[in-house]
Amino acid sequence: MKIHEYQAKRLLAKFGVPVPRHHVALNAMDACMAAEALGTFPVVLKAQIHAGGRGKGGGVKLASSLEEVEAIALRMLGHKLVTPQTGPEGRTVHRLIVEEGLHIDRELYLSLLIDRTTSSPIIMASEAGGMEIEEVAAATPEKILREVIDPALGLQPYQARKVAFGLGFTGSQAGKVVKILLALYRAFVESDASLVEINPFLLTKEGDFYALDAKVMLDDNALYRHPDYVELRDTREEEPLETEAAKYDLNYVKLDGNIGCMVNGAGLAMATMDIIKLAGGNPANFLDIGGGASQERVEQAFRILIADTSVRAVLINIFGGIVRCDMVAAGVIGAARNLDVRLPIVVRLEGTNVEQGRALLESSGLNFTTASGMRDAAEKVVALAA
């Protein structure tokens, strides 16, 4: 679950991570009042959307007067912001941060995430802050420091010192960085985060450190441990179909193709998308209905699938292990009738009660195309979507 920058900063501040003074504004008047409350100029106005690259899109601006604050707020709030990560459709800005300006000496990069290779938390740090870490990794990989953390022991002070020294700090400055790294790790673990990223991690000319920007992603599987975090979710920033799918405990991710996929099991869903690509098509989504899906759940999944206006054909690929093929077929038939589906549908069934499932499809009177295998199914659906 992604959260906004201002929410991330509030969360990190609770663990002792220093953040600049800031206020949240919902309109131009709020922005002016926030600037007055900070009592200093320049101030920085930052659009709050769930996407990076805001500076490149014009979503981060300096203001040196109340008049500038008002003008910038009016240009940003309620308008679309297009960044390299939003795509051409952009995102509507509903909130701004109004933040104190700081005297920048150095911009660095810090993050904590899970290293899937070692199945452990890892610190990534770099002197090349303020840039996208992917660009740093591609151009100057030697500038990225990595420190793997034993999950049983947690981040040890010697590891934090190693990172601080690697960033070029000594003495009291290294001590400050160590303290911040230990606070970041506590925030990462105790909040059940999957990512904590500070870019840039700022050293001011006065010798102070701040999380000038903050990105936090929370593991939504652990929200039962953090009921207060649920209210941090901003569904306006999420794909509507993904939000709808979550209500029915469906694993759905929207993609940019035109072939809708309904599959049971994440591995089979990935293989289905691969074979569609191999056959020359493009999947419109990842949709895993799960191993024990009910008929009602299948119908809800189908409803979400066809709500995507880019879908021109549907591939249903079911292996009946726990779930029965006849039950899935009944759900698909019910959904097709109830929703008056006109899209071409290719169905590949294998496993428990497969013959009964195929018989239901054939006797339904609906225009289903059956397939004898995955390659056959992929080739048929790609042809129908063309």
C-alpha positions, 0 to 999 in steps of 0.5 A, spaced: 500 500 500 502 506 497 502 512 502 503 520 500 509 523 502 506 527 507 504 521 511 510 517 510 514 523 513 509 523 519 510 516 520 518 516 520 518 522 524 515 518 530 521 513 530 526 519 530 527 521 523 528 528 522 524 531 517 523 539 514 517 543 517 511 542 513 504 543 512 498 540 508 494 544 504 487 542 500 486 549 497 490 556 495 488 559 502 491 553 506 497 554 502 498 561 504 496 560 511 501 554 511 507 559 508 505 564 514 505 559 519 512 557 517 515 564 517 520 563 512 521 564 505 523 561 500 518 555 501 517 549 497 510 546 494 510 539 492 504 536 489 502 529 493 500 524 488 503 516 488 508 517 483 515 519 482 518 524 477 514 530 480 519 535 479 520 533 472 513 534 471 512 541 474 510 538 481 515 541 485 516 549 486 519 554 490 516 560 492 519 566 495 512 570 497 505 569 498 503 571 492 507 566 488 505 561 493 497 562 491 499 562 484 503 556 484 497 552 489 492 555 484 496 552 478 497 545 481 491 543 485 485 540 482 489 539 475 493 533 472 500 532 473 504 528 468 510 525 470 514 519 467 511 515 472 504 517 471 503 516 464 500 521 459 494 520 463 497 524 469 494 524 476 489 529 479 493 533 485 488 534 491 493 536 496 500 539 497 505 540 502 508 547 503 515 546 506 520 550 509 526 551 504 533 549 506 540 550 505 543 544 501 550 542 502 549 534 499 544 530 497 544 523 498 540 516 497 537 512 503 533 506 502 530 500 506 527 494 502 527 486 502 532 483 498 529 477 495 536 474 493 538 473 500 530 473 503 533 479 508 532 486 509 537 491 505 540 498 506 541 501 499 545 508 500 548 512 495 552 519 494 548 520 488 542 523 491 536 527 488 537 522 482 532 516 480 536 510 483 535 506 476 539 511 473 545 511 478 545 503 478 545 503 470 550 509 469 555 508 476 553 502 479 559 503 483 556 509 487 551 504 490 552 501 497 549 495 499 548 492 506 544 486 508 541 485 514 540 479 518 533 479 520 534 475 526 539 480 529 536 486 526 541 492 523 547 492 528 550 499 529 557 497 526 553 496 519 550 503 520 557 506 521 559 502 515 554 505 511 555 512 514 563 511 512 561 509 505 558 515 504 564 519 506 562 521 513 566 521 519 566 524 526 559 527 529 556 527 522 557 519 521 554 519 528 548 522 526 547 518 520 548 512 524 542 514 529 538 516 523 539 509 519 537 505 526 531 509 526 529 508 519 530 500 520 525 501 526 520 504 522 521 499 516 520 493 521 515 496 526 511 498 520 511 492 516 513 496 510 516 493 504 520 499 502 522 506 505 526 510 501 529 517 502 531 521 496 534 526 497 537 524 504 539 532 505 545 534 509 544 542 510 550 547 510 548 548 517 550 540 518 543 537 519 540 531 516 533 531 513 529 526 509 527 531 504 523 526 500 520 520 503 517 514 500 514 508 504 510 502 501 506 498 507 505 491 506 497 491 506 497 483 508 499 486 515 494 491 516 490 487 521 496 489 525 496 496 524 488 498 524 490 506 524 494 505 517 488 503 514 486 510 513 492 512 510 490 509 503 488 514 498 483 510 493 483 516 488 490 514 487 489 507 485 486 503 479 479 503 480 478 496 477 484 494 482 480 497 488 474 494 486 477 487 485 480 488 492 473 488 495 472 481 493 479 478 495 481 478 487 488 478 485 488 483 479 493 488 476 491 492 470 496 492 464 496 495 457 494 490 453 487 488 450 486 480 452 483 479 458 485 473 462 482 470 468 486 464 471 486 460 477 493 460 481 498 466 480 504 461 477 499 459 471 496 466 471 504 468 469 505 463 464 498 465 461 501 472 460 507 469 457 504 464 452 499 470 450 506 474 448 509 468 445 503 468 440 503 475 439 498 478 443 498 483 449 495 481 456 490 486 459 491 484 466 493 479 471 487 476 474 488 470 479 481 468 482 484 463 487 484 456 488 478 455 492 473 460 488 466 460 488 461 461 483 459 468 485 467 470 486 468 467 478 462 472 476 465 478 480 471 477 477 468 476 470 465 483 471 471 486 473 475 483 467 470 486 462 469 493 465 476 494 462 474 498 455 481 496 452 479 488 453 477 485 446 477 478 447 478 474 454 482 468 455 479 463 461 485 458 463 483 454 469 486 448 472 481 444 476 485 442 482 481 445 488 476 449 484 472 444 480 471 446 472 464 445 472 463 450 478 468 455 474 464 454 467 457 455 471 460 462 474 462 464 467 456 462 463 452 466 469 456 472 468 456 472 461 448 472 461 447 477 466 452 482 464 450 481 456 457 479 454 459 480 447 466 479 447 469 473 444 471 468 450 476 462 449 476 457 455 481 452 456 479 447 462 483 442 465 482 438 471 477 436 476 470 435 473 473 438 466 468 434 462 462 436 466 465 443 465 466 443 457 459 440 457 456 446 460 459 451 456 457 447 450 450 446 452 450 454 454 448 456 447 453 462 448 459 463 443 464 460 447 471 458 443 474 452 447 481 450 447 485 443 447 491 446 451 495 453 453 498 454 446 491 453 442 488 457 447 493 463 446 493 462 439 485 463 438 484 468 443 490 473 439 486 471 433 480 474 436 483 480 439 486 482 432 
